[in-house]
Amino acid sequence: MYSQEDNFRLGLYEKAMPAHLTWEEKIKAAKALGFDFIEMSIDESDERQARLVWDDSHIAWLRRLSEQYSLPIQSLCLSAHRRFPFGSTDPEVRDKAHQIMEQAITLACKLGIRCIQLAGYDVYYEPQSPETNQHFIAGMQAAAKMAERAGVMLGVEIMDTPYLNSLSKFEILKRHIPSPFFMAYPDVGNITGWNYDICTELKLSRQHIIQIHLKETRKVCGPGKGQFRDLVIGEGDVDFPSVFHTLSEIGFKGPLVLEMWAQDENWADNVALAKSRLEIMAQESGVSFA
Protein backbone atom coordinates (compact mmCIF):
# COMPACT_ATOMS: atom_id res chain seq x y z
CA MET A 1 0.00 0.00 0.00
CA TYR A 2 1.17 3.50 -0.85
CA SER A 3 0.12 6.72 0.77
CA GLN A 4 -0.58 9.64 -1.55
CA GLU A 5 2.76 11.17 -0.54
CA ASP A 6 4.60 8.13 -1.94
CA ASN A 7 3.20 8.54 -5.45
CA PHE A 8 4.67 10.44 -8.37
CA ARG A 9 2.58 13.04 -10.18
CA LEU A 10 2.67 12.49 -13.95
CA GLY A 11 2.09 15.23 -16.50
CA LEU A 12 1.62 15.11 -20.26
CA TYR A 13 3.62 17.15 -22.76
CA GLU A 14 1.28 19.28 -24.85
CA LYS A 15 2.76 18.06 -28.16
CA ALA A 16 1.69 14.51 -27.32
CA MET A 17 -1.72 15.79 -28.42
CA PRO A 18 -2.56 17.16 -31.89
CA ALA A 19 -1.99 20.87 -32.41
CA HIS A 20 -5.45 21.35 -33.90
CA LEU A 21 -7.19 20.51 -30.63
CA THR A 22 -8.58 23.41 -28.63
CA TRP A 23 -7.27 23.99 -25.12
CA GLU A 24 -10.48 22.57 -23.70
CA GLU A 25 -10.10 19.45 -25.82
CA LYS A 26 -6.47 19.05 -24.72
CA ILE A 27 -7.32 19.44 -21.05
CA LYS A 28 -10.22 16.99 -21.31
CA ALA A 29 -8.06 14.48 -23.19
CA ALA A 30 -5.20 14.65 -20.69
CA LYS A 31 -7.68 14.29 -17.84
CA ALA A 32 -9.37 11.30 -19.47
CA LEU A 33 -6.00 9.64 -20.03
CA GLY A 34 -5.28 9.91 -16.31
CA PHE A 35 -2.62 12.64 -16.18
CA ASP A 36 -2.20 15.09 -13.32
CA PHE A 37 -1.22 18.17 -15.32
CA ILE A 38 -0.15 19.46 -18.76
CA GLU A 39 3.21 20.86 -19.74
CA MET A 40 2.63 23.73 -22.18
CA SER A 41 4.91 24.16 -25.21
CA ILE A 42 6.24 27.46 -26.52
CA ASP A 43 8.50 26.42 -29.35
CA GLU A 44 10.14 28.00 -32.40
CA SER A 45 6.85 28.58 -34.25
CA ASP A 46 5.29 32.02 -34.49
CA GLU A 47 1.94 30.50 -33.52
CA ARG A 48 3.13 29.22 -30.15
CA GLN A 49 5.37 32.22 -29.47
CA ALA A 50 2.25 34.38 -29.79
CA ARG A 51 1.28 32.93 -26.41
CA LEU A 52 3.99 35.09 -24.86
CA VAL A 53 1.86 38.17 -25.49
CA TRP A 54 -1.55 36.84 -24.52
CA ASP A 55 -3.64 39.48 -22.81
CA ASP A 56 -4.91 39.07 -19.27
CA SER A 57 -8.42 38.10 -20.35
CA HIS A 58 -7.11 35.19 -22.42
CA ILE A 59 -4.89 34.04 -19.57
CA ALA A 60 -7.77 34.28 -17.09
CA TRP A 61 -9.95 32.23 -19.46
CA LEU A 62 -7.35 29.44 -19.63
CA ARG A 63 -6.92 29.43 -15.85
CA ARG A 64 -10.68 29.11 -15.37
CA LEU A 65 -10.71 26.24 -17.89
CA SER A 66 -7.97 24.42 -15.97
CA GLU A 67 -9.84 24.95 -12.71
CA GLN A 68 -13.08 23.72 -14.26
CA TYR A 69 -11.50 20.36 -15.08
CA SER A 70 -9.13 20.31 -12.08
CA LEU A 71 -6.13 19.86 -14.38
CA PRO A 72 -3.42 22.54 -14.05
CA ILE A 73 -0.94 23.71 -16.64
CA GLN A 74 1.93 23.26 -14.23
CA SER A 75 5.07 23.59 -16.35
CA LEU A 76 6.22 25.24 -19.56
CA CYS A 77 8.62 23.79 -22.12
CA LEU A 78 10.28 26.91 -23.55
CA SER A 79 12.11 25.69 -26.65
CA ALA A 80 11.73 29.03 -28.46
CA HIS A 81 15.36 29.74 -27.58
CA ARG A 82 16.49 27.22 -30.17
CA ARG A 83 15.51 29.83 -32.75
CA PHE A 84 16.65 32.78 -30.62
CA PRO A 85 19.51 31.42 -28.50
CA PHE A 86 21.22 33.16 -25.60
CA GLY A 87 24.59 32.08 -27.01
CA SER A 88 24.23 33.77 -30.40
CA THR A 89 27.03 36.01 -31.64
CA ASP A 90 24.34 38.40 -32.91
CA PRO A 91 23.45 40.88 -30.13
CA GLU A 92 19.98 41.39 -31.58
CA VAL A 93 19.27 37.67 -31.28
CA ARG A 94 20.52 37.70 -27.69
CA ASP A 95 18.24 40.65 -26.95
CA LYS A 96 15.34 38.64 -28.38
CA ALA A 97 16.31 35.70 -26.15
CA HIS A 98 16.13 37.95 -23.09
CA GLN A 99 12.77 39.34 -24.20
CA ILE A 100 11.37 35.82 -24.64
CA MET A 101 12.62 34.91 -21.18
CA GLU A 102 10.98 37.94 -19.57
CA GLN A 103 7.69 37.28 -21.38
CA ALA A 104 7.72 33.58 -20.46
CA ILE A 105 8.26 34.34 -16.78
CA THR A 106 5.42 36.87 -16.82
CA LEU A 107 3.13 34.34 -18.53
CA ALA A 108 4.13 31.67 -16.01
CA CYS A 109 3.29 33.93 -13.09
CA LYS A 110 -0.14 34.74 -14.50
CA LEU A 111 -0.98 31.12 -15.38
CA GLY A 112 0.30 29.70 -12.12
CA ILE A 113 3.06 27.75 -13.87
CA ARG A 114 5.76 26.72 -11.40
CA CYS A 115 8.57 25.50 -13.64
CA ILE A 116 9.94 26.72 -16.98
CA GLN A 117 12.12 24.27 -18.87
CA LEU A 118 14.94 25.93 -20.80
CA ALA A 119 16.71 24.37 -23.78
CA GLY A 120 20.31 23.45 -23.00
CA TYR A 121 21.70 24.79 -26.28
CA ASP A 122 24.18 27.66 -26.43
CA VAL A 123 23.33 27.87 -30.14
CA TYR A 124 21.55 25.51 -32.51
CA TYR A 125 21.71 26.92 -36.03
CA GLU A 126 25.09 28.68 -35.62
CA PRO A 127 28.60 27.30 -35.14
CA GLN A 128 29.54 26.72 -31.51
CA SER A 129 32.59 28.39 -30.01
CA PRO A 130 34.00 29.55 -26.66
CA GLU A 131 32.24 32.85 -27.37
CA THR A 132 28.80 31.23 -27.76
CA ASN A 133 29.41 29.29 -24.56
CA GLN A 134 30.22 32.48 -22.62
CA HIS A 135 27.18 34.25 -24.05
CA PHE A 136 25.01 31.30 -22.98
CA ILE A 137 26.37 31.36 -19.43
CA ALA A 138 25.74 35.10 -19.22
CA GLY A 139 22.20 34.55 -20.51
CA MET A 140 21.53 31.87 -17.93
CA GLN A 141 22.83 34.14 -15.17
CA ALA A 142 20.45 36.89 -16.30
CA ALA A 143 17.55 34.44 -16.62
CA ALA A 144 18.16 33.18 -13.09
CA LYS A 145 17.92 36.73 -11.74
CA MET A 146 14.62 37.25 -13.57
CA ALA A 147 13.31 33.97 -12.14
CA GLU A 148 14.40 34.86 -8.60
CA ARG A 149 12.53 38.14 -8.75
CA ALA A 150 9.36 36.41 -9.96
CA GLY A 151 9.67 33.30 -7.80
CA VAL A 152 9.49 30.94 -10.81
CA MET A 153 11.79 27.93 -11.07
CA LEU A 154 13.97 27.38 -14.14
CA GLY A 155 15.02 23.88 -15.19
CA VAL A 156 17.62 23.42 -17.92
CA GLU A 157 16.88 20.40 -20.08
CA ILE A 158 19.57 17.81 -20.63
CA MET A 159 19.55 17.75 -24.40
CA ASP A 160 19.80 15.63 -27.53
CA THR A 161 23.00 17.36 -28.70
CA PRO A 162 26.52 17.02 -27.22
CA TYR A 163 26.71 20.54 -25.70
CA LEU A 164 24.67 19.69 -22.58
CA ASN A 165 23.78 16.01 -22.85
CA SER A 166 24.47 14.88 -19.29
CA LEU A 167 23.85 15.96 -15.74
CA SER A 168 27.62 15.83 -15.27
CA LYS A 169 27.88 18.73 -17.71
CA PHE A 170 25.03 20.54 -15.98
CA GLU A 171 26.94 20.42 -12.71
CA ILE A 172 29.76 22.35 -14.37
CA LEU A 173 27.26 24.93 -15.67
CA LYS A 174 25.62 25.15 -12.24
CA ARG A 175 28.88 26.43 -10.73
CA HIS A 176 28.40 29.60 -12.77
CA ILE A 177 24.75 30.00 -11.73
CA PRO A 178 24.41 29.05 -8.04
CA SER A 179 20.88 30.46 -7.80
CA PRO A 180 18.34 28.15 -6.08
CA PHE A 181 15.94 29.10 -8.88
CA PHE A 182 18.25 27.60 -11.54
CA MET A 183 18.06 23.81 -11.62
CA ALA A 184 18.29 20.77 -13.90
CA TYR A 185 15.42 19.24 -15.87
CA PRO A 186 16.84 15.89 -17.03
CA ASP A 187 15.42 13.96 -19.94
CA VAL A 188 16.14 10.30 -19.18
CA GLY A 189 15.88 9.51 -22.88
CA ASN A 190 18.52 12.03 -23.94
CA ILE A 191 20.92 10.92 -21.21
CA THR A 192 20.46 7.27 -22.18
CA GLY A 193 20.73 8.06 -25.88
CA TRP A 194 24.19 9.51 -25.34
CA ASN A 195 25.29 6.37 -23.48
CA TYR A 196 25.60 7.91 -20.02
CA ASP A 197 24.63 5.74 -17.07
CA ILE A 198 21.26 7.19 -16.13
CA CYS A 199 21.32 5.96 -12.52
CA THR A 200 24.74 7.46 -11.82
CA GLU A 201 23.70 10.73 -13.44
CA LEU A 202 20.50 11.04 -11.41
CA LYS A 203 22.36 10.33 -8.17
CA LEU A 204 25.03 12.90 -9.07
CA SER A 205 22.53 15.75 -9.44
CA ARG A 206 19.92 14.74 -6.87
CA GLN A 207 20.04 18.14 -5.13
CA HIS A 208 19.59 20.05 -8.40
CA ILE A 209 16.78 18.15 -10.16
CA ILE A 210 13.44 19.95 -10.30
CA GLN A 211 11.43 17.88 -12.79
CA ILE A 212 12.04 14.97 -15.18
CA HIS A 213 11.04 14.11 -18.75
CA LEU A 214 10.21 10.46 -19.39
CA LYS A 215 11.02 9.89 -23.05
CA GLU A 216 12.06 6.82 -25.03
CA THR A 217 15.21 6.88 -27.19
CA ARG A 218 17.66 4.60 -28.98
CA LYS A 219 21.34 4.94 -28.21
CA VAL A 220 23.98 6.57 -30.39
CA CYS A 221 26.15 3.62 -31.42
CA GLY A 222 29.20 3.84 -33.67
CA PRO A 223 28.17 5.63 -36.87
CA GLY A 224 24.52 5.42 -35.86
CA LYS A 225 22.95 8.72 -34.77
CA GLY A 226 20.50 7.11 -32.40
CA GLN A 227 16.87 8.18 -32.23
CA PHE A 228 15.81 10.90 -29.81
CA ARG A 229 12.09 11.21 -30.47
CA ASP A 230 8.94 9.63 -31.93
CA LEU A 231 9.24 6.34 -30.03
CA VAL A 232 6.58 4.86 -27.77
CA ILE A 233 7.75 3.82 -24.30
CA GLY A 234 9.12 0.28 -24.51
CA GLU A 235 10.39 0.58 -28.09
CA GLY A 236 13.86 1.92 -27.24
CA ASP A 237 16.82 1.55 -24.90
CA VAL A 238 15.80 3.50 -21.79
CA ASP A 239 15.89 1.36 -18.65
CA PHE A 240 12.80 2.82 -16.99
CA PRO A 241 12.66 0.27 -14.13
CA SER A 242 16.17 1.34 -13.10
CA VAL A 243 15.15 4.99 -13.40
CA PHE A 244 12.20 4.48 -11.05
CA HIS A 245 14.28 2.40 -8.65
CA THR A 246 16.94 5.14 -8.55
CA LEU A 247 14.38 7.89 -8.00
CA SER A 248 13.03 5.90 -5.06
CA GLU A 249 16.54 5.30 -3.73
CA ILE A 250 17.47 8.99 -3.79
CA GLY A 251 14.08 10.05 -2.40
CA PHE A 252 13.07 12.18 -5.40
CA LYS A 253 9.36 13.07 -5.52
CA GLY A 254 9.29 15.87 -8.08
CA PRO A 255 6.88 15.89 -11.03
CA LEU A 256 7.44 13.62 -14.04
CA VAL A 257 6.31 14.41 -17.59
CA LEU A 258 5.64 11.92 -20.38
CA GLU A 259 7.19 13.43 -23.51
CA MET A 260 5.77 12.20 -26.81
CA TRP A 261 4.64 13.71 -30.10
CA ALA A 262 1.27 13.17 -31.78
CA GLN A 263 2.17 11.76 -35.19
CA ASP A 264 -1.13 10.33 -36.42
CA GLU A 265 -4.73 9.63 -35.48
CA ASN A 266 -3.60 6.91 -33.06
CA TRP A 267 -1.96 9.44 -30.72
CA ALA A 268 -4.34 8.78 -27.82
CA ASP A 269 -3.81 5.02 -28.02
CA ASN A 270 -0.04 5.55 -28.16
CA VAL A 271 -0.12 7.80 -25.09
CA ALA A 272 -2.34 5.34 -23.21
CA LEU A 273 0.01 2.46 -24.10
CA ALA A 274 3.08 4.43 -23.02
CA LYS A 275 1.44 5.43 -19.73
CA SER A 276 0.34 1.85 -19.06
CA ARG A 277 3.87 0.54 -19.64
CA LEU A 278 5.33 3.21 -17.35
CA GLU A 279 2.85 2.32 -14.61
CA ILE A 280 3.75 -1.37 -14.81
CA MET A 281 7.49 -0.67 -14.74
CA ALA A 282 7.07 1.78 -11.87
CA GLN A 283 5.08 -0.73 -9.81
CA GLU A 284 7.65 -3.44 -10.47
CA SER A 285 10.29 -1.02 -9.12
CA GLY A 286 8.31 -0.36 -5.97
CA VAL A 287 6.87 3.05 -6.83
CA SER A 288 3.56 4.32 -8.19
CA PHE A 289 1.84 7.29 -9.80
CA ALA A 290 -0.80 9.43 -8.10
C-alpha positions as CSV (number, residue, x, y, z in Angstrom):
1,M,0.0,0.0,0.0
2,Y,1.2,3.5,-0.8
3,S,0.1,6.7,0.8
4,Q,-0.6,9.6,-1.5
5,E,2.8,11.2,-0.5
6,D,4.6,8.1,-1.9
7,N,3.2,8.5,-5.4
8,F,4.7,10.4,-8.4
9,R,2.6,13.0,-10.2
10,L,2.7,12.5,-13.9
11,G,2.1,15.2,-16.5
12,L,1.6,15.1,-20.3
13,Y,3.6,17.2,-22.8
14,E,1.3,19.3,-24.9
15,K,2.8,18.1,-28.2
16,A,1.7,14.5,-27.3
17,M,-1.7,15.8,-28.4
18,P,-2.6,17.2,-31.9
19,A,-2.0,20.9,-32.4
20,H,-5.4,21.3,-33.9
21,L,-7.2,20.5,-30.6
22,T,-8.6,23.4,-28.6
23,W,-7.3,24.0,-25.1
24,E,-10.5,22.6,-23.7
25,E,-10.1,19.4,-25.8
26,K,-6.5,19.0,-24.7
27,I,-7.3,19.4,-21.0
28,K,-10.2,17.0,-21.3
29,A,-8.1,14.5,-23.2
30,A,-5.2,14.7,-20.7
31,K,-7.7,14.3,-17.8
32,A,-9.4,11.3,-19.5
33,L,-6.0,9.6,-20.0
34,G,-5.3,9.9,-16.3
35,F,-2.6,12.6,-16.2
36,D,-2.2,15.1,-13.3
37,F,-1.2,18.2,-15.3
38,I,-0.2,19.5,-18.8
39,E,3.2,20.9,-19.7
40,M,2.6,23.7,-22.2
41,S,4.9,24.2,-25.2
42,I,6.2,27.5,-26.5
43,D,8.5,26.4,-29.4
44,E,10.1,28.0,-32.4
45,S,6.9,28.6,-34.2
46,D,5.3,32.0,-34.5
47,E,1.9,30.5,-33.5
48,R,3.1,29.2,-30.1
49,Q,5.4,32.2,-29.5
50,A,2.2,34.4,-29.8
51,R,1.3,32.9,-26.4
52,L,4.0,35.1,-24.9
53,V,1.9,38.2,-25.5
54,W,-1.6,36.8,-24.5
55,D,-3.6,39.5,-22.8
56,D,-4.9,39.1,-19.3
57,S,-8.4,38.1,-20.3
58,H,-7.1,35.2,-22.4
59,I,-4.9,34.0,-19.6
60,A,-7.8,34.3,-17.1
61,W,-10.0,32.2,-19.5
62,L,-7.3,29.4,-19.6
63,R,-6.9,29.4,-15.9
64,R,-10.7,29.1,-15.4
65,L,-10.7,26.2,-17.9
66,S,-8.0,24.4,-16.0
67,E,-9.8,24.9,-12.7
68,Q,-13.1,23.7,-14.3
69,Y,-11.5,20.4,-15.1
70,S,-9.1,20.3,-12.1
71,L,-6.1,19.9,-14.4
72,P,-3.4,22.5,-14.1
73,I,-0.9,23.7,-16.6
74,Q,1.9,23.3,-14.2
75,S,5.1,23.6,-16.4
76,L,6.2,25.2,-19.6
77,C,8.6,23.8,-22.1
78,L,10.3,26.9,-23.6
79,S,12.1,25.7,-26.6
80,A,11.7,29.0,-28.5
81,H,15.4,29.7,-27.6
82,R,16.5,27.2,-30.2
83,R,15.5,29.8,-32.7
84,F,16.6,32.8,-30.6
85,P,19.5,31.4,-28.5
86,F,21.2,33.2,-25.6
87,G,24.6,32.1,-27.0
88,S,24.2,33.8,-30.4
89,T,27.0,36.0,-31.6
90,D,24.3,38.4,-32.9
91,P,23.5,40.9,-30.1
92,E,20.0,41.4,-31.6
93,V,19.3,37.7,-31.3
94,R,20.5,37.7,-27.7
95,D,18.2,40.7,-26.9
96,K,15.3,38.6,-28.4
97,A,16.3,35.7,-26.2
98,H,16.1,37.9,-23.1
99,Q,12.8,39.3,-24.2
100,I,11.4,35.8,-24.6
101,M,12.6,34.9,-21.2
102,E,11.0,37.9,-19.6
103,Q,7.7,37.3,-21.4
104,A,7.7,33.6,-20.5
105,I,8.3,34.3,-16.8
106,T,5.4,36.9,-16.8
107,L,3.1,34.3,-18.5
108,A,4.1,31.7,-16.0
109,C,3.3,33.9,-13.1
110,K,-0.1,34.7,-14.5
111,L,-1.0,31.1,-15.4
112,G,0.3,29.7,-12.1
113,I,3.1,27.8,-13.9
114,R,5.8,26.7,-11.4
115,C,8.6,25.5,-13.6
116,I,9.9,26.7,-17.0
117,Q,12.1,24.3,-18.9
118,L,14.9,25.9,-20.8
119,A,16.7,24.4,-23.8
120,G,20.3,23.4,-23.0
121,Y,21.7,24.8,-26.3
122,D,24.2,27.7,-26.4
123,V,23.3,27.9,-30.1
124,Y,21.6,25.5,-32.5
125,Y,21.7,26.9,-36.0
126,E,25.1,28.7,-35.6
127,P,28.6,27.3,-35.1
128,Q,29.5,26.7,-31.5
129,S,32.6,28.4,-30.0
130,P,34.0,29.5,-26.7
131,E,32.2,32.8,-27.4
132,T,28.8,31.2,-27.8
133,N,29.4,29.3,-24.6
134,Q,30.2,32.5,-22.6
135,H,27.2,34.2,-24.1
136,F,25.0,31.3,-23.0
137,I,26.4,31.4,-19.4
138,A,25.7,35.1,-19.2
139,G,22.2,34.6,-20.5
140,M,21.5,31.9,-17.9
141,Q,22.8,34.1,-15.2
142,A,20.5,36.9,-16.3
143,A,17.6,34.4,-16.6
144,A,18.2,33.2,-13.1
145,K,17.9,36.7,-11.7
146,M,14.6,37.2,-13.6
147,A,13.3,34.0,-12.1
148,E,14.4,34.9,-8.6
149,R,12.5,38.1,-8.8
150,A,9.4,36.4,-10.0
151,G,9.7,33.3,-7.8
152,V,9.5,30.9,-10.8
153,M,11.8,27.9,-11.1
154,L,14.0,27.4,-14.1
155,G,15.0,23.9,-15.2
156,V,17.6,23.4,-17.9
157,E,16.9,20.4,-20.1
158,I,19.6,17.8,-20.6
159,M,19.6,17.8,-24.4
160,D,19.8,15.6,-27.5
161,T,23.0,17.4,-28.7
162,P,26.5,17.0,-27.2
163,Y,26.7,20.5,-25.7
164,L,24.7,19.7,-22.6
165,N,23.8,16.0,-22.9
166,S,24.5,14.9,-19.3
167,L,23.8,16.0,-15.7
168,S,27.6,15.8,-15.3
169,K,27.9,18.7,-17.7
170,F,25.0,20.5,-16.0
171,E,26.9,20.4,-12.7
172,I,29.8,22.4,-14.4
173,L,27.3,24.9,-15.7
174,K,25.6,25.2,-12.2
175,R,28.9,26.4,-10.7
176,H,28.4,29.6,-12.8
177,I,24.8,30.0,-11.7
178,P,24.4,29.1,-8.0
179,S,20.9,30.5,-7.8
180,P,18.3,28.1,-6.1
181,F,15.9,29.1,-8.9
182,F,18.2,27.6,-11.5
183,M,18.1,23.8,-11.6
184,A,18.3,20.8,-13.9
185,Y,15.4,19.2,-15.9
186,P,16.8,15.9,-17.0
187,D,15.4,14.0,-19.9
188,V,16.1,10.3,-19.2
189,G,15.9,9.5,-22.9
190,N,18.5,12.0,-23.9
191,I,20.9,10.9,-21.2
192,T,20.5,7.3,-22.2
193,G,20.7,8.1,-25.9
194,W,24.2,9.5,-25.3
195,N,25.3,6.4,-23.5
196,Y,25.6,7.9,-20.0
197,D,24.6,5.7,-17.1
198,I,21.3,7.2,-16.1
199,C,21.3,6.0,-12.5
200,T,24.7,7.5,-11.8
201,E,23.7,10.7,-13.4
202,L,20.5,11.0,-11.4
203,K,22.4,10.3,-8.2
204,L,25.0,12.9,-9.1
205,S,22.5,15.8,-9.4
206,R,19.9,14.7,-6.9
207,Q,20.0,18.1,-5.1
208,H,19.6,20.1,-8.4
209,I,16.8,18.2,-10.2
210,I,13.4,20.0,-10.3
211,Q,11.4,17.9,-12.8
212,I,12.0,15.0,-15.2
213,H,11.0,14.1,-18.7
214,L,10.2,10.5,-19.4
215,K,11.0,9.9,-23.1
216,E,12.1,6.8,-25.0
217,T,15.2,6.9,-27.2
218,R,17.7,4.6,-29.0
219,K,21.3,4.9,-28.2
220,V,24.0,6.6,-30.4
221,C,26.1,3.6,-31.4
222,G,29.2,3.8,-33.7
223,P,28.2,5.6,-36.9
224,G,24.5,5.4,-35.9
225,K,23.0,8.7,-34.8
226,G,20.5,7.1,-32.4
227,Q,16.9,8.2,-32.2
228,F,15.8,10.9,-29.8
229,R,12.1,11.2,-30.5
230,D,8.9,9.6,-31.9
231,L,9.2,6.3,-30.0
232,V,6.6,4.9,-27.8
233,I,7.7,3.8,-24.3
234,G,9.1,0.3,-24.5
235,E,10.4,0.6,-28.1
236,G,13.9,1.9,-27.2
237,D,16.8,1.5,-24.9
238,V,15.8,3.5,-21.8
239,D,15.9,1.4,-18.6
240,F,12.8,2.8,-17.0
241,P,12.7,0.3,-14.1
242,S,16.2,1.3,-13.1
243,V,15.1,5.0,-13.4
244,F,12.2,4.5,-11.1
245,H,14.3,2.4,-8.6
246,T,16.9,5.1,-8.6
247,L,14.4,7.9,-8.0
248,S,13.0,5.9,-5.1
249,E,16.5,5.3,-3.7
250,I,17.5,9.0,-3.8
251,G,14.1,10.0,-2.4
252,F,13.1,12.2,-5.4
253,K,9.4,13.1,-5.5
254,G,9.3,15.9,-8.1
255,P,6.9,15.9,-11.0
256,L,7.4,13.6,-14.0
257,V,6.3,14.4,-17.6
258,L,5.6,11.9,-20.4
259,E,7.2,13.4,-23.5
260,M,5.8,12.2,-26.8
261,W,4.6,13.7,-30.1
262,A,1.3,13.2,-31.8
263,Q,2.2,11.8,-35.2
264,D,-1.1,10.3,-36.4
265,E,-4.7,9.6,-35.5
266,N,-3.6,6.9,-33.1
267,W,-2.0,9.4,-30.7
268,A,-4.3,8.8,-27.8
269,D,-3.8,5.0,-28.0
270,N,0.0,5.6,-28.2
271,V,-0.1,7.8,-25.1
272,A,-2.3,5.3,-23.2
273,L,0.0,2.5,-24.1
274,A,3.1,4.4,-23.0
275,K,1.4,5.4,-19.7
276,S,0.3,1.9,-19.1
277,R,3.9,0.5,-19.6
278,L,5.3,3.2,-17.3
279,E,2.9,2.3,-14.6
280,I,3.8,-1.4,-14.8
281,M,7.5,-0.7,-14.7
282,A,7.1,1.8,-11.9
283,Q,5.1,-0.7,-9.8
284,E,7.7,-3.4,-10.5
285,S,10.3,-1.0,-9.1
286,G,8.3,-0.4,-6.0
287,V,6.9,3.1,-6.8
288,S,3.6,4.3,-8.2
289,F,1.8,7.3,-9.8
290,A,-0.8,9.4,-8.1
